[in-house]
Amino acid sequence: MASTRCPAARPADQSTCEGLADAVLLRDRKGGERLGCVHHAAVLKASVPCTVFPGPSAYVGYAWGDDAAREVLARAAQLTR
């Protein structure tokens, strides 16, 4: 069966995605890129040095002036405390 989880989900993390699978784009220091949902992108950002950008669906469901990338940064900060 094909996976319905976002590309940012690690194989060992069996949690489900939150939101759209292309809400954000993560770019590591070597230029590697990976799309992800808010939940898995936050977990990845908290553990791997990377930059977070709005993805193709970044503004779906968010109020004006806010986006999924900001949500990922806030959640990642909570995870690293």
C-alpha positions, 0 to 999 in steps of 0.5 A, a space after each residue: 500500500 502506498 504511503 500517505 504520509 508526507 516526505 518529512 515523516 521519518 520511518 521510525 515516527 509512526 505519527 500521522 500527518 497534520 495538515 497538507 503534506 506540502 505545507 512547508 519546504 525544508 532546505 538543509 545546509 547542503 541544499 537538499 529539500 523536502 516538503 512536509 506537513 506542519 507536524 513532521 516538519 516541526 519534528 524535523 526542524 527541531 532535530 536537523 539544522 534546516 531552513 523552513 519556507 512556505 510550501 505550495 499549500 502554506 496559506 491554506 487554512 491560515 489567517 492573512 499574514 500567517 502561514 504554515 512555516 511560522 507554525 512549524 518554527 513555533 512548534 520546533 522551538 517548543 520541542 527544543 526547550 
